[in-house]
Amino acid sequence: MLRVLVIYDISDDKVRYRISETCLDYGLDRQQYSVFTGLLKPTHVRELAKVLERITRQGQVIVLPVASDDWERRTVIGEGA
């Protein structure tokens, strides 16, 4: 399983909604309004990226696998930490 981080900047409400629903469908958890994280199999990471690519007509989506040791060293500051 890979820790994955999905970050997006989309201005179209419908597209943004579809992206967030897709992330939820893949079992990812919302961290911030346009940020999701979760654990996925490598094949599901690739599949998710392809689905998001088809949805995204404008703006940008980043699908970033993060090594577990790097994830454990993260620093979270503020509410919700």
KOLDODREN-70786 format. One record per residue (C-alpha): residue number from 0; z negated, x negated, y; residue in one letter. Coordinates in nm, 4 decimals. Each point is the difference from the previous one (the first is absolute). Example, Ala and Ser with C-alpha at 12.3 -4.5 7.8 and 13.67 -1.06 7.14 Angstrom:
{node 0; {-0.7800; -1.2300; -0.4500}; "A"} {node 1; {0.0660; -0.1370; 0.3440}; "S"} 
//
This chain:
{node 0; {0.0000; 0.0000; 0.0000}; "M"} {node 1; {0.0783; -0.1150; 0.3513}; "L"} {node 2; {-0.1848; 0.0850; 0.3180}; "R"} {node 3; {0.2625; 0.1380; 0.2373}; "V"} {node 4; {-0.0143; 0.0623; 0.3719}; "L"} {node 5; {0.2459; 0.2455; 0.1584}; "V"} {node 6; {0.0282; -0.0078; 0.3790}; "I"} {node 7; {0.2442; 0.2063; 0.2005}; "Y"} {node 8; {0.1086; 0.0691; 0.3552}; "D"} {node 9; {0.2074; 0.3175; 0.0037}; "I"} {node 10; {0.0483; 0.2281; 0.3016}; "S"} {node 11; {0.1558; 0.2976; -0.1835}; "D"} {node 12; {-0.2799; 0.2383; -0.1089}; "D"} {node 13; {0.1847; 0.1318; -0.3065}; "K"} {node 14; {0.0868; -0.3461; -0.1281}; "V"} {node 15; {-0.3519; -0.1257; 0.0687}; "R"} {node 16; {-0.1415; 0.2975; -0.1938}; "Y"} {node 17; {0.2328; -0.0661; -0.2955}; "R"} {node 18; {-0.1012; -0.3661; -0.0071}; "I"} {node 19; {-0.3715; 0.0843; 0.0038}; "S"} {node 20; {0.0450; 0.2627; -0.2736}; "E"} {node 21; {0.1950; -0.2491; -0.2118}; "T"} {node 22; {-0.2773; -0.2570; 0.0362}; "C"} {node 23; {-0.2544; 0.2627; -0.1060}; "L"} {node 24; {0.2222; 0.0999; -0.2951}; "D"} {node 25; {-0.0147; -0.3623; -0.1183}; "Y"} {node 26; {-0.3785; 0.0096; 0.0150}; "G"} {node 27; {-0.0391; -0.2115; 0.3108}; "L"} {node 28; {-0.2949; 0.0533; 0.2333}; "D"} {node 29; {0.0350; 0.0446; 0.3741}; "R"} {node 30; {-0.1773; -0.2790; 0.1900}; "Q"} {node 31; {0.1252; 0.0891; 0.3469}; "Q"} {node 32; {0.2523; 0.2506; 0.1317}; "Y"} {node 33; {0.3016; -0.2116; -0.1021}; "S"} {node 34; {-0.1608; -0.2283; -0.2587}; "V"} {node 35; {-0.0471; 0.0599; -0.3734}; "F"} {node 36; {-0.1384; -0.2248; -0.2742}; "T"} {node 37; {-0.0433; 0.0242; -0.3727}; "G"} {node 38; {0.0632; -0.1525; -0.3398}; "L"} {node 39; {0.3417; 0.0422; -0.1610}; "L"} {node 40; {0.1885; -0.1479; -0.2902}; "K"} {node 41; {0.2767; -0.2382; 0.1126}; "P"} {node 42; {0.2670; 0.2477; -0.1120}; "T"} {node 43; {-0.1630; 0.2723; 0.2115}; "H"} {node 44; {-0.0076; -0.2296; 0.3044}; "V"} {node 45; {0.3762; -0.0494; -0.0304}; "R"} {node 46; {0.0542; 0.3712; -0.0619}; "E"} {node 47; {-0.2139; 0.0948; 0.3012}; "L"} {node 48; {0.1964; -0.2391; 0.2229}; "A"} {node 49; {0.3288; 0.1593; -0.1115}; "K"} {node 50; {-0.1298; 0.3526; 0.0626}; "V"} {node 51; {-0.1294; -0.0954; 0.3448}; "L"} {node 52; {0.3299; -0.1686; 0.0814}; "E"} {node 53; {0.1858; 0.3254; -0.0735}; "R"} {node 54; {-0.2395; 0.1975; 0.2209}; "I"} {node 55; {-0.0001; -0.2403; 0.2966}; "T"} {node 56; {0.2867; 0.0638; 0.2398}; "R"} {node 57; {-0.1584; -0.1666; 0.3010}; "Q"} {node 58; {-0.3043; -0.2106; 0.0721}; "G"} {node 59; {-0.1510; -0.2451; -0.2432}; "Q"} {node 60; {-0.1956; 0.0081; -0.3256}; "V"} {node 61; {-0.1626; -0.3088; -0.1498}; "I"} {node 62; {-0.1006; -0.0048; -0.3671}; "V"} {node 63; {-0.2154; -0.3079; -0.0494}; "L"} {node 64; {-0.1481; -0.1062; -0.3346}; "P"} {node 65; {-0.3262; -0.1862; 0.0613}; "V"} {node 66; {-0.1576; -0.2403; -0.2502}; "A"} {node 67; {-0.3425; 0.1229; -0.1110}; "S"} {node 68; {-0.1777; -0.3185; 0.1120}; "D"} {node 69; {0.1571; 0.0324; 0.3469}; "D"} {node 70; {-0.1016; 0.3663; 0.0121}; "W"} {node 71; {-0.3591; -0.0910; -0.0855}; "E"} {node 72; {-0.0089; -0.2471; 0.2909}; "R"} {node 73; {0.1066; 0.2622; 0.2543}; "R"} {node 74; {-0.2214; 0.0770; 0.2982}; "T"} {node 75; {-0.0482; 0.3631; 0.0976}; "V"} {node 76; {-0.1475; 0.0635; 0.3451}; "I"} {node 77; {-0.1059; 0.3318; 0.1473}; "G"} {node 78; {-0.0580; 0.3525; -0.1233}; "E"} {node 79; {0.0987; 0.0770; -0.3551}; "G"} {node 80; {-0.0727; -0.3566; -0.1033}; "A"} 
//
